[in-house]
Amino acid sequence: MGGQAQPAFELTDYDKELEPSILFGLGGFVVCSSNEIAKKIAFNPNRNLRIKCVTFDGDIIDPAGTLTGGYYSANNFVLGKYDEARRL
C-alpha cells in the first residue's frame, strides 16, 4: 500500500527500567501512515490480533468498533504540553 506501520512503543525513547510501563501503555497500538493501512491491520480477519491503530492524523481505529476522529484541542494536547515543559 506504499505506507508505513510500526508499533508505537518502537517510536519512543525511554529508559530500559520503564519498559514494562511503556509496553503496558503503548504495546497495544500501531502507528500507521494512512487510514487504509490502519483499517487493514485493525480489522484483519485474524480476530486474535485485536490491534488498535493510530494514524499520523490522529485518527484511532479500534477493532472493538470504536472509530474516532483526529481533532484535538490545542489547549488540551497533553503531549504538546509535556514537550513544552521538557524544553523549558
N, CA, C and O atoms as a Tinker XYZ file with bonds, in Angstrom:
   352  protein
     1  N      0.822000   -1.196000    0.000000    73     2
     2  CA     0.000000    0.000000    0.000000    64     1     3
     3  C      0.864000    1.258000    0.000000    63     2     4     5
     4  O      0.338000    2.370000   -0.025000    81     3
     5  N      2.160000    1.094000    0.028000    73     3     6
     6  CA     3.056000    2.236000   -0.063000    64     5     7
     7  C      3.106000    3.103000    1.174000    63     6     8     9
     8  O      3.457000    4.280000    1.085000    81     7
     9  N      2.764000    2.552000    2.328000    73     7    10
    10  CA     2.777000    3.340000    3.560000    64     9    11
    11  C      3.612000    2.669000    4.627000    63    10    12    13
    12  O      4.424000    1.786000    4.351000    81    11
    13  N      3.395000    3.108000    5.842000    73    11    14
    14  CA     4.178000    2.592000    6.961000    64    13    15
    15  C      3.270000    2.220000    8.122000    63    14    16    17
    16  O      2.199000    2.799000    8.303000    81    15
    17  N      3.713000    1.254000    8.899000    73    15    18
    18  CA     3.054000    0.882000   10.149000    64    17    19
    19  C      4.143000    0.374000   11.085000    63    18    20    21
    20  O      5.001000   -0.419000   10.696000    81    19
    21  N      4.089000    0.847000   12.326000    73    19    22
    22  CA     5.110000    0.454000   13.288000    64    21    23
    23  C      4.505000    0.475000   14.688000    63    22    24    25
    24  O      3.704000    1.355000   15.001000    81    23
    25  N      4.878000   -0.483000   15.531000    73    23    26
    26  CA     4.382000   -0.460000   16.912000    64    25    27
    27  C      4.751000    0.851000   17.600000    63    26    28    29
    28  O      5.869000    1.346000   17.458000    81    27
    29  N      3.805000    1.402000   18.342000    73    27    30
    30  CA     4.002000    2.706000   18.972000    64    29    31
    31  C      5.189000    2.720000   19.936000    63    30    32    33
    32  O      5.905000    3.719000   20.016000    81    31
    33  N      5.405000    1.630000   20.663000    73    31    34
    34  CA     6.496000    1.632000   21.643000    64    33    35
    35  C      7.869000    1.708000   20.981000    63    34    36    37
    36  O      8.841000    2.128000   21.610000    81    35
    37  N      7.952000    1.301000   19.707000    73    35    38
    38  CA     9.231000    1.388000   19.000000    64    37    39
    39  C      9.547000    2.819000   18.556000    63    38    40    41
    40  O     10.677000    3.110000   18.164000    81    39
    41  N      8.576000    3.692000   18.616000    73    39    42
    42  CA     8.764000    5.072000   18.172000    64    41    43
    43  C      9.086000    6.021000   19.316000    63    42    44    45
    44  O      9.163000    7.233000   19.114000    81    43
    45  N      9.274000    5.484000   20.506000    73    43    46
    46  CA     9.558000    6.313000   21.670000    64    45    47
    47  C     10.912000    5.960000   22.258000    63    46    48    49
    48  O     11.379000    4.825000   22.159000    81    47
    49  N     11.526000    6.949000   22.865000    73    47    50
    50  CA    12.769000    6.733000   23.611000    64    49    51
    51  C     12.430000    6.678000   25.089000    63    50    52    53
    52  O     11.712000    7.540000   25.593000    81    51
    53  N     12.932000    5.689000   25.777000    73    51    54
    54  CA    12.648000    5.559000   27.201000    64    53    55
    55  C     13.772000    4.771000   27.861000    63    54    56    57
    56  O     14.509000    4.033000   27.206000    81    55
    57  N     13.884000    4.947000   29.176000    73    55    58
    58  CA    14.851000    4.179000   29.950000    64    57    59
    59  C     14.394000    2.723000   30.015000    63    58    60    61
    60  O     13.199000    2.442000   30.104000    81    59
    61  N     15.339000    1.818000   29.972000    73    59    62
    62  CA    15.037000    0.387000   29.992000    64    61    63
    63  C     14.211000   -0.005000   31.220000    63    62    64    65
    64  O     13.387000   -0.917000   31.149000    81    63
    65  N     14.429000    0.673000   32.327000    73    63    66
    66  CA    13.687000    0.345000   33.551000    64    65    67
    67  C     12.197000    0.676000   33.423000    63    66    68    69
    68  O     11.383000    0.160000   34.190000    81    67
    69  N     11.830000    1.538000   32.455000    73    67    70
    70  CA    10.434000    1.910000   32.244000    64    69    71
    71  C      9.729000    1.024000   31.219000    63    70    72    73
    72  O      8.548000    1.222000   30.934000    81    71
    73  N     10.439000    0.062000   30.673000    73    71    74
    74  CA     9.876000   -0.754000   29.597000    64    73    75
    75  C      8.538000   -1.414000   29.949000    63    74    76    77
    76  O      7.634000   -1.381000   29.114000    81    75
    77  N      8.359000   -2.005000   31.126000    73    75    78
    78  CA     7.049000   -2.598000   31.425000    64    77    79
    79  C      5.901000   -1.578000   31.356000    63    78    80    81
    80  O      4.817000   -1.893000   30.866000    81    79
    81  N      6.142000   -0.383000   31.839000    73    79    82
    82  CA     5.109000    0.654000   31.795000    64    81    83
    83  C      4.843000    1.118000   30.376000    63    82    84    85
    84  O      3.691000    1.318000   29.993000    81    83
    85  N      5.888000    1.289000   29.598000    73    83    86
    86  CA     5.734000    1.709000   28.200000    64    85    87
    87  C      4.973000    0.656000   27.415000    63    86    88    89
    88  O      4.078000    0.988000   26.638000    81    87
    89  N      5.316000   -0.598000   27.608000    73    87    90
    90  CA     4.617000   -1.666000   26.898000    64    89    91
    91  C      3.162000   -1.762000   27.330000    63    90    92    93
    92  O      2.294000   -2.070000   26.514000    81    91
    93  N      2.889000   -1.505000   28.588000    73    91    94
    94  CA     1.508000   -1.524000   29.067000    64    93    95
    95  C      0.707000   -0.410000   28.402000    63    94    96    97
    96  O     -0.427000   -0.629000   27.975000    81    95
    97  N      1.285000    0.772000   28.313000    73    95    98
    98  CA     0.565000    1.915000   27.756000    64    97    99
    99  C      0.511000    1.951000   26.246000    63    98   100   101
   100  O     -0.502000    2.352000   25.672000    81    99
   101  N      1.587000    1.537000   25.588000    73    99   102
   102  CA     1.675000    1.661000   24.136000    64   101   103
   103  C      1.717000    0.334000   23.393000    63   102   104   105
   104  O      1.639000    0.311000   22.164000    81   103
   105  N      1.839000   -0.762000   24.117000    73   103   106
   106  CA     2.031000   -2.058000   23.486000    64   105   107
   107  C      0.902000   -2.521000   22.593000    63   106   108   109
   108  O      1.122000   -3.336000   21.696000    81   107
   109  N     -0.291000   -2.027000   22.813000    73   107   110
   110  CA    -1.435000   -2.445000   22.007000    64   109   111
   111  C     -1.720000   -1.544000   20.831000    63   110   112   113
   112  O     -2.748000   -1.713000   20.176000    81   111
   113  N     -0.852000   -0.591000   20.534000    73   111   114
   114  CA    -1.091000    0.369000   19.459000    64   113   115
   115  C     -0.058000    0.244000   18.351000    63   114   116   117
   116  O      1.119000   -0.021000   18.595000    81   115
   117  N     -0.528000    0.443000   17.129000    73   115   118
   118  CA     0.345000    0.528000   15.964000    64   117   119
   119  C      0.107000    1.892000   15.332000    63   118   120   121
   120  O     -1.040000    2.300000   15.149000    81   119
   121  N      1.173000    2.593000   15.001000    73   119   122
   122  CA     1.073000    3.899000   14.341000    64   121   123
   123  C      1.162000    3.651000   12.834000    63   122   124   125
   124  O      2.095000    3.007000   12.353000    81   123
   125  N      0.177000    4.173000   12.098000    73   123   126
   126  CA     0.074000    3.932000   10.657000    64   125   127
   127  C      0.082000    5.249000    9.897000    63   126   128   129
   128  O     -0.376000    6.274000   10.400000    81   127
   129  N      0.608000    5.205000    8.682000    73   127   130
   130  CA     0.699000    6.419000    7.880000    64   129   131
   131  C     -0.610000    6.784000    7.193000    63   130   132   133
   132  O     -0.750000    7.906000    6.707000    81   131
   133  N     -1.571000    5.868000    7.140000    73   131   134
   134  CA    -2.845000    6.193000    6.490000    64   133   135
   135  C     -3.993000    5.410000    7.120000    63   134   136   137
   136  O     -3.781000    4.407000    7.802000    81   135
   137  N     -5.206000    5.886000    6.879000    73   135   138
   138  CA    -6.399000    5.180000    7.363000    64   137   139
   139  C     -6.531000    3.810000    6.723000    63   138   140   141
   140  O     -6.949000    2.855000    7.378000    81   139
   141  N     -6.178000    3.704000    5.447000    73   139   142
   142  CA    -6.310000    2.427000    4.745000    64   141   143
   143  C     -5.451000    1.350000    5.392000    63   142   144   145
   144  O     -5.904000    0.224000    5.600000    81   143
   145  N     -4.219000    1.700000    5.706000    73   143   146
   146  CA    -3.322000    0.736000    6.347000    64   145   147
   147  C     -3.830000    0.401000    7.746000    63   146   148   149
   148  O     -3.821000   -0.763000    8.149000    81   147
   149  N     -4.268000    1.405000    8.479000    73   147   150
   150  CA    -4.787000    1.184000    9.832000    64   149   151
   151  C     -5.988000    0.246000    9.812000    63   150   152   153
   152  O     -6.095000   -0.636000   10.665000    81   151
   153  N     -6.881000    0.421000    8.863000    73   151   154
   154  CA    -8.065000   -0.449000    8.767000    64   153   155
   155  C     -7.678000   -1.876000    8.420000    63   154   156   157
   156  O     -8.266000   -2.822000    8.946000    81   155
   157  N     -6.687000   -2.046000    7.532000    73   155   158
   158  CA    -6.229000   -3.392000    7.168000    64   157   159
   159  C     -5.661000   -4.126000    8.386000    63   158   160   161
   160  O     -5.860000   -5.330000    8.542000    81   159
   161  N     -4.954000   -3.392000    9.242000    73   159   162
   162  CA    -4.357000   -4.003000   10.428000    64   161   163
   163  C     -5.409000   -4.239000   11.511000    63   162   164   165
   164  O     -5.493000   -5.333000   12.069000    81   163
   165  N     -6.206000   -3.223000   11.806000    73   163   166
   166  CA    -7.182000   -3.322000   12.891000    64   165   167
   167  C     -8.273000   -4.349000   12.605000    63   166   168   169
   168  O     -8.711000   -5.067000   13.504000    81   167
   169  N     -8.704000   -4.413000   11.357000    73   167   170
   170  CA    -9.807000   -5.310000   11.011000    64   169   171
   171  C     -9.321000   -6.539000   10.249000    63   170   172   173
   172  O    -10.021000   -7.058000    9.379000    81   171
   173  N     -8.124000   -6.995000   10.582000    73   171   174
   174  CA    -7.550000   -8.193000    9.993000    64   173   175
   175  C     -8.467000   -9.372000   10.299000    63   174   176   177
   176  O     -9.000000   -9.460000   11.405000    81   175
   177  N     -8.663000  -10.279000    9.343000    73   175   178
   178  CA    -9.538000  -11.432000    9.585000    64   177   179
   179  C     -9.119000  -12.284000   10.782000    63   178   180   181
   180  O     -9.955000  -12.977000   11.362000    81   179
   181  N     -7.845000  -12.245000   11.161000    73   179   182
   182  CA    -7.375000  -12.978000   12.335000    64   181   183
   183  C     -7.803000  -12.212000   13.582000    63   182   184   185
   184  O     -7.085000  -11.321000   14.038000    81   183
   185  N     -8.930000  -12.539000   14.119000    73   183   186
   186  CA    -9.524000  -11.794000   15.245000    64   185   187
   187  C     -8.673000  -11.831000   16.518000    63   186   188   189
   188  O     -8.916000  -11.049000   17.436000    81   187
   189  N     -7.703000  -12.705000   16.589000    73   187   190
   190  CA    -6.874000  -12.794000   17.780000    64   189   191
   191  C     -5.909000  -11.624000   17.922000    63   190   192   193
   192  O     -5.358000  -11.417000   19.003000    81   191
   193  N     -5.690000  -10.856000   16.861000    73   191   194
   194  CA    -4.741000   -9.750000   16.916000    64   193   195
   195  C     -5.248000   -8.604000   17.792000    63   194   196   197
   196  O     -4.537000   -8.155000   18.692000    81   195
   197  N     -6.463000   -8.130000   17.541000    73   195   198
   198  CA    -7.074000   -7.057000   18.339000    64   197   199
   199  C     -6.131000   -5.866000   18.514000    63   198   200   201
   200  O     -5.871000   -5.452000   19.643000    81   199
   201  N     -5.625000   -5.319000   17.431000    73   199   202
   202  CA    -4.664000   -4.225000   17.482000    64   201   203
   203  C     -5.347000   -2.889000   17.199000    63   202   204   205
   204  O     -6.020000   -2.727000   16.181000    81   203
   205  N     -5.164000   -1.944000   18.106000    73   203   206
   206  CA    -5.650000   -0.582000   17.889000    64   205   207
   207  C     -4.610000    0.160000   17.067000    63   206   208   209
   208  O     -3.407000    0.006000   17.279000    81   207
   209  N     -5.088000    0.971000   16.122000    73   207   210
   210  CA    -4.182000    1.716000   15.254000    64   209   211
   211  C     -4.437000    3.209000   15.385000    63   210   212   213
   212  O     -5.573000    3.644000   15.579000    81   211
   213  N     -3.375000    3.982000   15.277000    73   211   214
   214  CA    -3.439000    5.435000   15.295000    64   213   215
   215  C     -2.755000    5.928000   14.027000    63   214   216   217
   216  O     -1.654000    5.487000   13.698000    81   215
   217  N     -3.411000    6.846000   13.314000    73   215   218
   218  CA    -2.809000    7.370000   12.087000    64   217   219
   219  C     -1.998000    8.622000   12.395000    63   218   220   221
   220  O     -2.100000    9.189000   13.483000    81   219
   221  N     -1.194000    9.044000   11.429000    73   219   222
   222  CA    -0.419000   10.274000   11.582000    64   221   223
   223  C     -1.330000   11.469000   11.818000    63   222   224   225
   224  O     -0.913000   12.450000   12.434000    81   223
   225  N     -2.576000   11.401000   11.332000    73   223   226
   226  CA    -3.535000   12.489000   11.512000    64   225   227
   227  C     -4.213000   12.454000   12.874000    63   226   228   229
   228  O     -4.938000   13.382000   13.229000    81   227
   229  N     -3.984000   11.389000   13.642000    73   227   230
   230  CA    -4.565000   11.288000   14.972000    64   229   231
   231  C     -5.839000   10.475000   15.039000    63   230   232   233
   232  O     -6.446000   10.383000   16.106000    81   231
   233  N     -6.268000    9.876000   13.927000    73   231   234
   234  CA    -7.452000    9.020000   13.950000    64   233   235
   235  C     -7.107000    7.719000   14.662000    63   234   236   237
   236  O     -6.037000    7.147000   14.452000    81   235
   237  N     -8.021000    7.261000   15.504000    73   235   238
   238  CA    -7.837000    6.000000   16.212000    64   237   239
   239  C     -8.827000    4.999000   15.645000    63   238   240   241
   240  O    -10.031000    5.252000   15.622000    81   239
   241  N     -8.319000    3.864000   15.189000    73   239   242
   242  CA    -9.161000    2.811000   14.648000    64   241   243
   243  C     -9.000000    1.596000   15.546000    63   242   244   245
   244  O     -7.913000    1.033000   15.678000    81   243
   245  N    -10.114000    1.208000   16.159000    73   243   246
   246  CA   -10.120000    0.161000   17.166000    64   245   247
   247  C    -10.937000   -1.030000   16.662000    63   246   248   249
   248  O    -12.077000   -0.838000   16.238000    81   247
   249  N    -10.399000   -2.247000   16.691000    73   247   250
   250  CA   -11.158000   -3.401000   16.214000    64   249   251
   251  C    -12.396000   -3.688000   17.052000    63   250   252   253
   252  O    -13.254000   -4.467000   16.637000    81   251
   253  N    -12.501000   -3.076000   18.218000    73   251   254
   254  CA   -13.684000   -3.251000   19.050000    64   253   255
   255  C    -14.876000   -2.479000   18.480000    63   254   256   257
   256  O    -15.998000   -2.606000   18.969000    81   255
   257  N    -14.619000   -1.676000   17.439000    73   255   258
   258  CA   -15.702000   -0.961000   16.794000    64   257   259
   259  C    -15.662000    0.537000   17.001000    63   258   260   261
   260  O    -16.483000    1.256000   16.432000    81   259
   261  N    -14.743000    1.020000   17.787000    73   259   262
   262  CA   -14.635000    2.447000   18.041000    64   261   263
   263  C    -13.789000    3.093000   16.962000    63   262   264   265
   264  O    -12.688000    2.624000   16.675000    81   263
   265  N    -14.289000    4.164000   16.357000    73   263   266
   266  CA   -13.541000    4.931000   15.371000    64   265   267
   267  C    -13.637000    6.386000   15.787000    63   266   268   269
   268  O    -14.734000    6.940000   15.861000    81   267
   269  N    -12.503000    7.007000   16.059000    73   267   270
   270  CA   -12.526000    8.400000   16.495000    64   269   271
   271  C    -11.760000    9.256000   15.511000    63   270   272   273
   272  O    -10.849000    8.790000   14.826000    81   271
   273  N    -12.143000   10.503000   15.457000    73   271   274
   274  CA   -11.502000   11.438000   14.537000    64   273   275
   275  C    -10.225000   12.003000   15.107000    63   274   276   277
   276  O     -9.905000   11.804000   16.279000    81   275
   277  N     -9.503000   12.707000   14.268000    73   275   278
   278  CA    -8.210000   13.230000   14.650000    64   277   279
   279  C     -8.236000   14.621000   15.241000    63   278   280   281
   280  O     -7.174000   15.182000   15.513000    81   279
   281  N     -9.426000   15.212000   15.455000    73   279   282
   282  CA    -9.482000   16.555000   16.006000    64   281   283
   283  C     -9.048000   16.558000   17.456000    63   282   284   285
   284  O     -9.413000   15.671000   18.229000    81   283
   285  N     -8.279000   17.543000   17.813000    73   283   286
   286  CA    -7.925000   17.733000   19.211000    64   285   287
   287  C     -7.822000   19.221000   19.478000    63   286   288   289
   288  O     -7.519000   20.010000   18.583000    81   287
   289  N     -8.073000   19.584000   20.698000    73   287   290
   290  CA    -7.939000   20.975000   21.100000    64   289   291
   291  C     -6.475000   21.241000   21.424000    63   290   292   293
   292  O     -5.873000   20.529000   22.228000    81   291
   293  N     -5.909000   22.252000   20.804000    73   291   294
   294  CA    -4.501000   22.580000   21.059000    64   293   295
   295  C     -4.276000   22.928000   22.524000    63   294   296   297
   296  O     -3.164000   22.775000   23.030000    81   295
   297  N     -5.307000   23.392000   23.208000    73   295   298
   298  CA    -5.181000   23.760000   24.623000    64   297   299
   299  C     -5.090000   22.540000   25.533000    63   298   300   301
   300  O     -4.556000   22.633000   26.638000    81   299
   301  N     -5.606000   21.399000   25.081000    73   299   302
   302  CA    -5.628000   20.204000   25.914000    64   301   303
   303  C     -4.744000   19.082000   25.380000    63   302   304   305
   304  O     -4.924000   17.925000   25.757000    81   303
   305  N     -3.816000   19.399000   24.530000    73   303   306
   306  CA    -2.949000   18.387000   23.929000    64   305   307
   307  C     -1.828000   18.055000   24.907000    63   306   308   309
   308  O     -0.866000   18.812000   25.033000    81   307
   309  N     -1.950000   16.923000   25.599000    73   307   310
   310  CA    -1.048000   16.557000   26.691000    64   309   311
   311  C      0.387000   16.404000   26.213000    63   310   312   313
   312  O      1.304000   16.903000   26.867000    81   311
   313  N      0.608000   15.725000   25.085000    73   311   314
   314  CA     1.976000   15.524000   24.622000    64   313   315
   315  C      2.642000   16.847000   24.250000    63   314   316   317
   316  O      3.842000   17.020000   24.461000    81   315
   317  N      1.871000   17.773000   23.702000    73   315   318
   318  CA     2.414000   19.091000   23.379000    64   317   319
   319  C      2.828000   19.845000   24.632000    63   318   320   321
   320  O      3.872000   20.496000   24.654000    81   319
   321  N      2.012000   19.756000   25.673000    73   319   322
   322  CA     2.341000   20.409000   26.948000    64   321   323
   323  C      3.585000   19.770000   27.573000    63   322   324   325
   324  O      4.440000   20.466000   28.121000    81   323
   325  N      3.675000   18.437000   27.486000    73   323   326
   326  CA     4.837000   17.745000   28.023000    64   325   327
   327  C      6.097000   18.180000   27.287000    63   326   328   329
   328  O      7.119000   18.466000   27.911000    81   327
   329  N      6.026000   18.231000   25.983000    73   327   330
   330  CA     7.191000   18.643000   25.185000    64   329   331
   331  C      7.614000   20.058000   25.520000    63   330   332   333
   332  O      8.805000   20.343000   25.643000    81   331
   333  N      6.642000   20.946000   25.668000    73   331   334
   334  CA     6.951000   22.338000   26.016000    64   333   335
   335  C      7.606000   22.412000   27.390000    63   334   336   337
   336  O      8.581000   23.143000   27.567000    81   335
   337  N      7.090000   21.671000   28.360000    73   335   338
   338  CA     7.659000   21.675000   29.710000    64   337   339
   339  C      9.066000   21.091000   29.690000    63   338   340   341
   340  O      9.945000   21.575000   30.403000    81   339
   341  N      9.286000   20.064000   28.889000    73   339   342
   342  CA    10.596000   19.450000   28.807000    64   341   343
   343  C     11.622000   20.430000   28.218000    63   342   344   345
   344  O     12.768000   20.482000   28.665000    81   343
   345  N     11.196000   21.206000   27.210000    73   343   346
   346  CA    12.113000   22.178000   26.604000    64   345   347
   347  C     12.474000   23.297000   27.584000    63   346   348   349
   348  O     13.595000   23.804000   27.569000    81   347
   349  N     11.516000   23.680000   28.437000    73   347   350
   350  CA    11.785000   24.729000   29.421000    64   349   351
   351  C     12.757000   24.230000   30.466000    63   350   352
   352  O     13.110000   24.969000   31.385000    81   351
